[in-house]
């Protein structure tokens, strides 16, 4: 693999692990819990409804 390439490593990848990109950032710190996808979508829809109706709850 090339240094700082955009391809993600897979188990069969052979390269210098010190030179590979590790795609992590500040967004990882925003995760506080793991939820089912259905719950996340429901929460998003409820938030969108509150915004679109002028925060009437």
PQR file of N, CA, C, O and H, with PARSE charges and radii, in Angstrom:
ATOM      1  N   UNK A   1       0.849  -1.188   0.000 -0.4000 1.5000
ATOM      2  CA  UNK A   1       0.000   0.000   0.000 -0.0000 2.0000
ATOM      3  C   UNK A   1       0.885   1.239   0.000  0.5500 1.7000
ATOM      4  O   UNK A   1       1.986   1.239   0.550 -0.5500 1.4000
ATOM      5  N   UNK A   2       0.383   2.278  -0.621 -0.4000 1.5000
ATOM      6  CA  UNK A   2       1.123   3.532  -0.685 -0.0000 2.0000
ATOM      7  C   UNK A   2       0.976   4.286   0.630  0.5500 1.7000
ATOM      8  O   UNK A   2      -0.031   4.153   1.326 -0.5500 1.4000
ATOM      9  H   UNK A   2      -0.511   2.278  -1.067  0.4000 1.0000
ATOM     10  N   UNK A   3       1.980   5.071   0.959 -0.4000 1.5000
ATOM     11  CA  UNK A   3       1.929   5.889   2.161 -0.0000 2.0000
ATOM     12  C   UNK A   3       0.769   6.877   2.062  0.5500 1.7000
ATOM     13  O   UNK A   3       0.647   7.591   1.067 -0.5500 1.4000
ATOM     14  H   UNK A   3       2.798   5.180   0.394  0.4000 1.0000
ATOM     15  N   UNK A   4      -0.062   6.922   3.062 -0.4000 1.5000
ATOM     16  CA  UNK A   4      -1.216   7.817   3.147 -0.0000 2.0000
ATOM     17  C   UNK A   4      -2.199   7.614   2.000  0.5500 1.7000
ATOM     18  O   UNK A   4      -2.869   8.559   1.583 -0.5500 1.4000
ATOM     19  H   UNK A   4       0.037   6.342   3.870  0.4000 1.0000
ATOM     20  N   UNK A   5      -2.290   6.395   1.492 -0.4000 1.5000
ATOM     21  CA  UNK A   5      -3.251   6.096   0.438 -0.0000 2.0000
ATOM     22  C   UNK A   5      -4.679   6.126   0.975  0.5500 1.7000
ATOM     23  O   UNK A   5      -4.889   6.171   2.187 -0.5500 1.4000
ATOM     24  H   UNK A   5      -1.746   5.628   1.831  0.4000 1.0000
ATOM     25  N   UNK A   6      -5.639   6.102   0.091 -0.4000 1.5000
ATOM     26  CA  UNK A   6      -7.039   6.179   0.496 -0.0000 2.0000
ATOM     27  C   UNK A   6      -7.699   4.818   0.645  0.5500 1.7000
ATOM     28  O   UNK A   6      -8.826   4.730   1.133 -0.5500 1.4000
ATOM     29  H   UNK A   6      -5.469   6.065  -0.894  0.4000 1.0000
ATOM     30  N   UNK A   7      -7.014   3.748   0.231 -0.4000 1.5000
ATOM     31  CA  UNK A   7      -7.592   2.416   0.359 -0.0000 2.0000
ATOM     32  C   UNK A   7      -7.512   1.954   1.804  0.5500 1.7000
ATOM     33  O   UNK A   7      -6.494   2.137   2.472 -0.5500 1.4000
ATOM     34  H   UNK A   7      -6.098   3.819  -0.166  0.4000 1.0000
ATOM     35  N   UNK A   8      -8.586   1.358   2.276 -0.4000 1.5000
ATOM     36  CA  UNK A   8      -8.601   0.860   3.642 -0.0000 2.0000
ATOM     37  C   UNK A   8      -7.921  -0.495   3.712  0.5500 1.7000
ATOM     38  O   UNK A   8      -8.027  -1.292   2.780 -0.5500 1.4000
ATOM     39  H   UNK A   8      -9.413   1.209   1.734  0.4000 1.0000
ATOM     40  N   UNK A   9      -7.224  -0.763   4.806 -0.4000 1.5000
ATOM     41  CA  UNK A   9      -6.590  -2.073   4.947 -0.0000 2.0000
ATOM     42  C   UNK A   9      -7.623  -3.160   5.200  0.5500 1.7000
ATOM     43  O   UNK A   9      -8.660  -2.914   5.816 -0.5500 1.4000
ATOM     44  H   UNK A   9      -7.137  -0.116   5.563  0.4000 1.0000
ATOM     45  N   UNK A  10      -7.338  -4.338   4.731 -0.4000 1.5000
ATOM     46  CA  UNK A  10      -8.172  -5.521   4.964 -0.0000 2.0000
ATOM     47  C   UNK A  10      -7.266  -6.572   5.604  0.5500 1.7000
ATOM     48  O   UNK A  10      -6.048  -6.392   5.619 -0.5500 1.4000
ATOM     49  H   UNK A  10      -6.496  -4.538   4.231  0.4000 1.0000
ATOM     50  N   UNK A  11      -7.823  -7.662   6.132 -0.4000 1.5000
ATOM     51  CA  UNK A  11      -6.966  -8.662   6.794 -0.0000 2.0000
ATOM     52  C   UNK A  11      -5.816  -9.183   5.934  0.5500 1.7000
ATOM     53  O   UNK A  11      -4.774  -9.559   6.471 -0.5500 1.4000
ATOM     54  H   UNK A  11      -8.812  -7.808   6.119  0.4000 1.0000
ATOM     55  N   UNK A  12      -5.981  -9.211   4.623 -0.4000 1.5000
ATOM     56  CA  UNK A  12      -4.936  -9.734   3.746 -0.0000 2.0000
ATOM     57  C   UNK A  12      -3.911  -8.672   3.343  0.5500 1.7000
ATOM     58  O   UNK A  12      -2.970  -8.983   2.612 -0.5500 1.4000
ATOM     59  H   UNK A  12      -6.827  -8.905   4.187  0.4000 1.0000
ATOM     60  N   UNK A  13      -4.067  -7.447   3.793 -0.4000 1.5000
ATOM     61  CA  UNK A  13      -3.176  -6.361   3.395 -0.0000 2.0000
ATOM     62  C   UNK A  13      -1.777  -6.572   3.960  0.5500 1.7000
ATOM     63  O   UNK A  13      -1.598  -6.928   5.125 -0.5500 1.4000
ATOM     64  H   UNK A  13      -4.831  -7.194   4.387  0.4000 1.0000
ATOM     65  N   UNK A  14      -0.790  -6.340   3.095 -0.4000 1.5000
ATOM     66  CA  UNK A  14       0.599  -6.387   3.515 -0.0000 2.0000
ATOM     67  C   UNK A  14       1.201  -5.013   3.274  0.5500 1.7000
ATOM     68  O   UNK A  14       1.272  -4.539   2.140 -0.5500 1.4000
ATOM     69  H   UNK A  14      -0.935  -6.051   2.148  0.4000 1.0000
ATOM     70  N   UNK A  15       1.637  -4.379   4.366 -0.4000 1.5000
ATOM     71  CA  UNK A  15       2.222  -3.049   4.259 -0.0000 2.0000
ATOM     72  C   UNK A  15       2.845  -2.677   5.594  0.5500 1.7000
ATOM     73  O   UNK A  15       2.784  -3.441   6.558 -0.5500 1.4000
ATOM     74  H   UNK A  15       1.580  -4.765   5.287  0.4000 1.0000
ATOM     75  N   UNK A  16       3.434  -1.518   5.638 -0.4000 1.5000
ATOM     76  CA  UNK A  16       4.003  -0.998   6.876 -0.0000 2.0000
ATOM     77  C   UNK A  16       2.880  -0.361   7.685  0.5500 1.7000
ATOM     78  O   UNK A  16       2.377   0.701   7.320 -0.5500 1.4000
ATOM     79  H   UNK A  16       3.483  -0.897   4.856  0.4000 1.0000
ATOM     80  N   UNK A  17       2.488  -0.998   8.774 -0.4000 1.5000
ATOM     81  CA  UNK A  17       1.340  -0.522   9.568 -0.0000 2.0000
ATOM     82  C   UNK A  17       1.564   0.873  10.132  0.5500 1.7000
ATOM     83  O   UNK A  17       0.600   1.593  10.393 -0.5500 1.4000
ATOM     84  H   UNK A  17       2.897  -1.861   9.072  0.4000 1.0000
ATOM     85  N   UNK A  18       2.797   1.261  10.322 -0.4000 1.5000
ATOM     86  CA  UNK A  18       3.091   2.597  10.845 -0.0000 2.0000
ATOM     87  C   UNK A  18       2.790   3.687   9.811  0.5500 1.7000
ATOM     88  O   UNK A  18       2.594   4.846  10.176 -0.5500 1.4000
ATOM     89  H   UNK A  18       3.580   0.676  10.110  0.4000 1.0000
ATOM     90  N   UNK A  19       2.753   3.329   8.543 -0.4000 1.5000
ATOM     91  CA  UNK A  19       2.545   4.303   7.475 -0.0000 2.0000
ATOM     92  C   UNK A  19       1.113   4.298   6.949  0.5500 1.7000
ATOM     93  O   UNK A  19       0.778   5.110   6.086 -0.5500 1.4000
ATOM     94  H   UNK A  19       2.912   2.388   8.246  0.4000 1.0000
ATOM     95  N   UNK A  20       0.260   3.400   7.447 -0.4000 1.5000
ATOM     96  CA  UNK A  20      -1.098   3.276   6.908 -0.0000 2.0000
ATOM     97  C   UNK A  20      -2.015   4.326   7.517  0.5500 1.7000
ATOM     98  O   UNK A  20      -1.814   4.736   8.660 -0.5500 1.4000
ATOM     99  H   UNK A  20       0.532   2.741   8.147  0.4000 1.0000
ATOM    100  N   UNK A  21      -3.015   4.765   6.769 -0.4000 1.5000
ATOM    101  CA  UNK A  21      -3.959   5.738   7.319 -0.0000 2.0000
ATOM    102  C   UNK A  21      -4.888   5.072   8.332  0.5500 1.7000
ATOM    103  O   UNK A  21      -5.413   3.990   8.071 -0.5500 1.4000
ATOM    104  H   UNK A  21      -3.179   4.432   5.840  0.4000 1.0000
ATOM    105  N   UNK A  22      -5.089   5.696   9.457 -0.4000 1.5000
ATOM    106  CA  UNK A  22      -6.051   5.220  10.452 -0.0000 2.0000
ATOM    107  C   UNK A  22      -7.153   6.267  10.493  0.5500 1.7000
ATOM    108  O   UNK A  22      -6.970   7.361  11.026 -0.5500 1.4000
ATOM    109  H   UNK A  22      -4.662   6.575   9.668  0.4000 1.0000
ATOM    110  N   UNK A  23      -8.298   5.916   9.924 -0.4000 1.5000
ATOM    111  CA  UNK A  23      -9.368   6.881   9.725 -0.0000 2.0000
ATOM    112  C   UNK A  23     -10.198   7.044  11.002  0.5500 1.7000
ATOM    113  O   UNK A  23     -11.276   6.466  11.141 -0.5500 1.4000
ATOM    114  H   UNK A  23      -8.446   5.027   9.491  0.4000 1.0000
ATOM    115  N   UNK A  24      -9.674   7.835  11.914 -0.4000 1.5000
ATOM    116  CA  UNK A  24     -10.357   8.150  13.163 -0.0000 2.0000
ATOM    117  C   UNK A  24     -10.271   9.651  13.346  0.5500 1.7000
ATOM    118  O   UNK A  24      -9.407  10.314  12.772 -0.5500 1.4000
ATOM    119  H   UNK A  24      -8.798   8.305  11.801  0.4000 1.0000
ATOM    120  N   UNK A  25     -11.152  10.163  14.128 -0.4000 1.5000
ATOM    121  CA  UNK A  25     -11.123  11.595  14.356 -0.0000 2.0000
ATOM    122  C   UNK A  25     -11.944  11.991  15.558  0.5500 1.7000
ATOM    123  O   UNK A  25     -12.286  11.162  16.401 -0.5500 1.4000
ATOM    124  H   UNK A  25     -11.855   9.625  14.594  0.4000 1.0000
ATOM    125  N   UNK A  26     -12.253  13.270  15.624 -0.4000 1.5000
ATOM    126  CA  UNK A  26     -12.976  13.802  16.766 -0.0000 2.0000
ATOM    127  C   UNK A  26     -14.385  13.233  16.869  0.5500 1.7000
ATOM    128  O   UNK A  26     -14.948  13.177  17.962 -0.5500 1.4000
ATOM    129  H   UNK A  26     -11.975  13.943  14.939  0.4000 1.0000
ATOM    130  N   UNK A  27     -14.960  12.812  15.752 -0.4000 1.5000
ATOM    131  CA  UNK A  27     -16.312  12.267  15.775 -0.0000 2.0000
ATOM    132  C   UNK A  27     -16.443  11.038  16.659  0.5500 1.7000
ATOM    133  O   UNK A  27     -17.521  10.768  17.188 -0.5500 1.4000
ATOM    134  H   UNK A  27     -14.503  12.857  14.864  0.4000 1.0000
ATOM    135  N   UNK A  28     -15.364  10.295  16.825 -0.4000 1.5000
ATOM    136  CA  UNK A  28     -15.398   9.109  17.673 -0.0000 2.0000
ATOM    137  C   UNK A  28     -15.740   9.499  19.105  0.5500 1.7000
ATOM    138  O   UNK A  28     -16.407   8.739  19.807 -0.5500 1.4000
ATOM    139  H   UNK A  28     -14.488  10.514  16.395  0.4000 1.0000
ATOM    140  N   UNK A  29     -15.300  10.650  19.539 -0.4000 1.5000
ATOM    141  CA  UNK A  29     -15.581  11.113  20.893 -0.0000 2.0000
ATOM    142  C   UNK A  29     -17.034  11.475  21.122  0.5500 1.7000
ATOM    143  O   UNK A  29     -17.460  11.635  22.266 -0.5500 1.4000
ATOM    144  H   UNK A  29     -14.758  11.267  18.968  0.4000 1.0000
ATOM    145  N   UNK A  30     -17.798  11.606  20.052 -0.4000 1.5000
ATOM    146  CA  UNK A  30     -19.214  11.947  20.182 -0.0000 2.0000
ATOM    147  C   UNK A  30     -20.085  10.735  20.451  0.5500 1.7000
ATOM    148  O   UNK A  30     -21.266  10.884  20.767 -0.5500 1.4000
ATOM    149  H   UNK A  30     -17.451  11.476  19.123  0.4000 1.0000
ATOM    150  N   UNK A  31     -19.530   9.543  20.333 -0.4000 1.5000
ATOM    151  CA  UNK A  31     -20.294   8.327  20.574 -0.0000 2.0000
ATOM    152  C   UNK A  31     -20.335   8.035  22.068  0.5500 1.7000
ATOM    153  O   UNK A  31     -19.302   7.914  22.728 -0.5500 1.4000
ATOM    154  H   UNK A  31     -18.571   9.422  20.076  0.4000 1.0000
ATOM    155  N   UNK A  32     -21.558   7.926  22.583 -0.4000 1.5000
ATOM    156  CA  UNK A  32     -21.718   7.649  24.005 -0.0000 2.0000
ATOM    157  C   UNK A  32     -22.493   6.368  24.261  0.5500 1.7000
ATOM    158  O   UNK A  32     -22.457   5.834  25.370 -0.5500 1.4000
ATOM    159  H   UNK A  32     -22.397   8.024  22.047  0.4000 1.0000
ATOM    160  N   UNK A  33     -23.193   5.871  23.251 -0.4000 1.5000
ATOM    161  CA  UNK A  33     -23.961   4.643  23.409 -0.0000 2.0000
ATOM    162  C   UNK A  33     -24.214   4.017  22.045  0.5500 1.7000
ATOM    163  O   UNK A  33     -24.101   4.681  21.014 -0.5500 1.4000
ATOM    164  H   UNK A  33     -23.223   6.305  22.351  0.4000 1.0000
ATOM    165  N   UNK A  34     -24.553   2.751  22.051 -0.4000 1.5000
ATOM    166  CA  UNK A  34     -24.888   2.037  20.823 -0.0000 2.0000
ATOM    167  C   UNK A  34     -26.380   1.759  20.854  0.5500 1.7000
ATOM    168  O   UNK A  34     -26.900   1.195  21.817 -0.5500 1.4000
ATOM    169  H   UNK A  34     -24.646   2.213  22.888  0.4000 1.0000
ATOM    170  N   UNK A  35     -27.071   2.166  19.778 -0.4000 1.5000
ATOM    171  CA  UNK A  35     -28.520   1.990  19.697 -0.0000 2.0000
ATOM    172  C   UNK A  35     -28.881   1.207  18.442  0.5500 1.7000
ATOM    173  O   UNK A  35     -28.125   1.208  17.471 -0.5500 1.4000
ATOM    174  H   UNK A  35     -26.649   2.624  18.995  0.4000 1.0000
ATOM    175  N   UNK A  36     -30.020   0.545  18.455 -0.4000 1.5000
ATOM    176  CA  UNK A  36     -30.508  -0.085  17.229 -0.0000 2.0000
ATOM    177  C   UNK A  36     -30.838   0.985  16.180  0.5500 1.7000
ATOM    178  O   UNK A  36     -31.226   2.100  16.528 -0.5500 1.4000
ATOM    179  H   UNK A  36     -30.635   0.544  19.245  0.4000 1.0000
ATOM    180  N   UNK A  37     -30.685   0.647  14.923 -0.4000 1.5000
ATOM    181  CA  UNK A  37     -30.934   1.606  13.839 -0.0000 2.0000
ATOM    182  C   UNK A  37     -32.356   2.153  13.898  0.5500 1.7000
ATOM    183  O   UNK A  37     -32.566   3.342  13.659 -0.5500 1.4000
ATOM    184  H   UNK A  37     -30.370  -0.259  14.641  0.4000 1.0000
ATOM    185  N   UNK A  38     -33.331   1.308  14.212 -0.4000 1.5000
ATOM    186  CA  UNK A  38     -34.729   1.753  14.258 -0.0000 2.0000
ATOM    187  C   UNK A  38     -34.910   2.848  15.293  0.5500 1.7000
ATOM    188  O   UNK A  38     -35.663   3.793  15.060 -0.5500 1.4000
ATOM    189  H   UNK A  38     -33.160   0.342  14.406  0.4000 1.0000
ATOM    190  N   UNK A  39     -34.244   2.743  16.417 -0.4000 1.5000
ATOM    191  CA  UNK A  39     -34.349   3.762  17.465 -0.0000 2.0000
ATOM    192  C   UNK A  39     -33.713   5.077  17.019  0.5500 1.7000
ATOM    193  O   UNK A  39     -34.246   6.153  17.289 -0.5500 1.4000
ATOM    194  H   UNK A  39     -33.632   1.974  16.605  0.4000 1.0000
ATOM    195  N   UNK A  40     -32.585   4.985  16.343 -0.4000 1.5000
ATOM    196  CA  UNK A  40     -31.909   6.182  15.841 -0.0000 2.0000
ATOM    197  C   UNK A  40     -32.786   6.900  14.834  0.5500 1.7000
ATOM    198  O   UNK A  40     -32.932   8.121  14.899 -0.5500 1.4000
ATOM    199  H   UNK A  40     -32.152   4.111  16.124  0.4000 1.0000
ATOM    200  N   UNK A  41     -33.376   6.155  13.899 -0.4000 1.5000
ATOM    201  CA  UNK A  41     -34.238   6.763  12.879 -0.0000 2.0000
ATOM    202  C   UNK A  41     -35.466   7.386  13.544  0.5500 1.7000
ATOM    203  O   UNK A  41     -35.867   8.491  13.176 -0.5500 1.4000
ATOM    204  H   UNK A  41     -33.258   5.164  13.847  0.4000 1.0000
ATOM    205  N   UNK A  42     -36.065   6.705  14.509 -0.4000 1.5000
ATOM    206  CA  UNK A  42     -37.230   7.254  15.202 -0.0000 2.0000
ATOM    207  C   UNK A  42     -36.873   8.569  15.914  0.5500 1.7000
ATOM    208  O   UNK A  42     -37.626   9.540  15.839 -0.5500 1.4000
ATOM    209  H   UNK A  42     -35.739   5.808  14.808  0.4000 1.0000
ATOM    210  N   UNK A  43     -35.731   8.594  16.598 -0.4000 1.5000
ATOM    211  CA  UNK A  43     -35.291   9.817  17.276 -0.0000 2.0000
ATOM    212  C   UNK A  43     -35.063  10.950  16.281  0.5500 1.7000
ATOM    213  O   UNK A  43     -35.439  12.094  16.536 -0.5500 1.4000
ATOM    214  H   UNK A  43     -35.120   7.805  16.658  0.4000 1.0000
ATOM    215  N   UNK A  44     -34.447  10.628  15.150 -0.4000 1.5000
ATOM    216  CA  UNK A  44     -34.208  11.650  14.126 -0.0000 2.0000
ATOM    217  C   UNK A  44     -35.514  12.207  13.583  0.5500 1.7000
ATOM    218  O   UNK A  44     -35.638  13.414  13.379 -0.5500 1.4000
ATOM    219  H   UNK A  44     -34.142   9.699  14.942  0.4000 1.0000
ATOM    220  N   UNK A  45     -36.483  11.341  13.348 -0.4000 1.5000
ATOM    221  CA  UNK A  45     -37.772  11.788  12.819 -0.0000 2.0000
ATOM    222  C   UNK A  45     -38.515  12.650  13.844  0.5500 1.7000
ATOM    223  O   UNK A  45     -39.159  13.632  13.475 -0.5500 1.4000
ATOM    224  H   UNK A  45     -36.383  10.360  13.514  0.4000 1.0000
ATOM    225  N   UNK A  46     -38.429  12.295  15.107 -0.4000 1.5000
ATOM    226  CA  UNK A  46     -39.059  13.105  16.152 -0.0000 2.0000
ATOM    227  C   UNK A  46     -38.411  14.488  16.235  0.5500 1.7000
ATOM    228  O   UNK A  46     -39.106  15.493  16.380 -0.5500 1.4000
ATOM    229  H   UNK A  46     -37.906  11.497  15.407  0.4000 1.0000
ATOM    230  N   UNK A  47     -37.095  14.537  16.144 -0.4000 1.5000
ATOM    231  CA  UNK A  47     -36.395  15.817  16.167 -0.0000 2.0000
ATOM    232  C   UNK A  47     -36.767  16.657  14.951  0.5500 1.7000
ATOM    233  O   UNK A  47     -37.003  17.859  15.074 -0.5500 1.4000
ATOM    234  H   UNK A  47     -36.531  13.720  16.026  0.4000 1.0000
ATOM    235  N   UNK A  48     -36.819  16.032  13.784 -0.4000 1.5000
ATOM    236  CA  UNK A  48     -37.187  16.751  12.558 -0.0000 2.0000
ATOM    237  C   UNK A  48     -38.608  17.296  12.668  0.5500 1.7000
ATOM    238  O   UNK A  48     -38.872  18.426  12.257 -0.5500 1.4000
ATOM    239  H   UNK A  48     -36.627  15.056  13.684  0.4000 1.0000
ATOM    240  N   UNK A  49     -39.512  16.511  13.215 -0.4000 1.5000
ATOM    241  CA  UNK A  49     -40.892  16.970  13.369 -0.0000 2.0000
ATOM    242  C   UNK A  49     -40.958  18.189  14.291  0.5500 1.7000
ATOM    243  O   UNK A  49     -41.689  19.137  14.007 -0.5500 1.4000
ATOM    244  H   UNK A  49     -39.297  15.594  13.550  0.4000 1.0000
ATOM    245  N   UNK A  50     -40.203  18.170  15.387 -0.4000 1.5000
ATOM    246  CA  UNK A  50     -40.183  19.323  16.293 -0.0000 2.0000
ATOM    247  C   UNK A  50     -39.645  20.575  15.603  0.5500 1.7000
ATOM    248  O   UNK A  50     -40.169  21.671  15.799 -0.5500 1.4000
ATOM    249  H   UNK A  50     -39.609  17.400  15.617  0.4000 1.0000
ATOM    250  N   UNK A  51     -38.598  20.407  14.796 -0.4000 1.5000
ATOM    251  CA  UNK A  51     -38.037  21.541  14.072 -0.0000 2.0000
ATOM    252  C   UNK A  51     -39.027  22.089  13.044  0.5500 1.7000
ATOM    253  O   UNK A  51     -39.215  23.301  12.936 -0.5500 1.4000
ATOM    254  H   UNK A  51     -38.172  19.517  14.637  0.4000 1.0000
ATOM    255  N   UNK A  52     -39.651  21.192  12.296 -0.4000 1.5000
ATOM    256  CA  UNK A  52     -40.556  21.615  11.219 -0.0000 2.0000
ATOM    257  C   UNK A  52     -41.877  22.183  11.738  0.5500 1.7000
ATOM    258  O   UNK A  52     -42.555  22.918  11.019 -0.5500 1.4000
ATOM    259  H   UNK A  52     -39.498  20.207  12.383  0.4000 1.0000
ATOM    260  N   UNK A  53     -42.243  21.860  12.950 -0.4000 1.5000
ATOM    261  CA  UNK A  53     -43.502  22.389  13.495 -0.0000 2.0000
ATOM    262  C   UNK A  53     -43.244  23.532  14.479  0.5500 1.7000
ATOM    263  O   UNK A  53     -44.136  23.921  15.233 -0.5500 1.4000
ATOM    264  H   UNK A  53     -41.692  21.264  13.534  0.4000 1.0000
ATOM    265  N   UNK A  54     -42.044  24.057  14.469 -0.4000 1.5000
ATOM    266  CA  UNK A  54     -41.727  25.208  15.290 -0.0000 2.0000
ATOM    267  C   UNK A  54     -41.579  24.878  16.758  0.5500 1.7000
ATOM    268  O   UNK A  54     -41.942  25.688  17.611 -0.5500 1.4000
ATOM    269  H   UNK A  54     -41.319  23.741  13.857  0.4000 1.0000
ATOM    270  N   UNK A  55     -41.062  23.723  17.064 -0.4000 1.5000
ATOM    271  CA  UNK A  55     -40.780  23.282  18.427 -0.0000 2.0000
ATOM    272  C   UNK A  55     -42.026  23.148  19.277  0.5500 1.7000
ATOM    273  O   UNK A  55     -41.940  23.253  20.501 -0.5500 1.4000
ATOM    274  H   UNK A  55     -40.767  23.066  16.370  0.4000 1.0000
ATOM    275  N   UNK A  56     -43.165  22.924  18.681 -0.4000 1.5000
ATOM    276  CA  UNK A  56     -44.385  22.645  19.452 -0.0000 2.0000
ATOM    277  C   UNK A  56     -44.332  21.180  19.848  0.5500 1.7000
ATOM    278  O   UNK A  56     -44.257  20.304  18.987 -0.5500 1.4000
ATOM    279  H   UNK A  56     -43.235  22.839  17.687  0.4000 1.0000
ATOM    280  N   UNK A  57     -44.369  20.914  21.126 -0.4000 1.5000
ATOM    281  CA  UNK A  57     -44.309  19.507  21.549 -0.0000 2.0000
ATOM    282  C   UNK A  57     -45.463  19.172  22.475  0.5500 1.7000
ATOM    283  O   UNK A  57     -45.578  18.035  22.933 -0.5500 1.4000
ATOM    284  H   UNK A  57     -44.429  21.626  21.825  0.4000 1.0000
TER
END
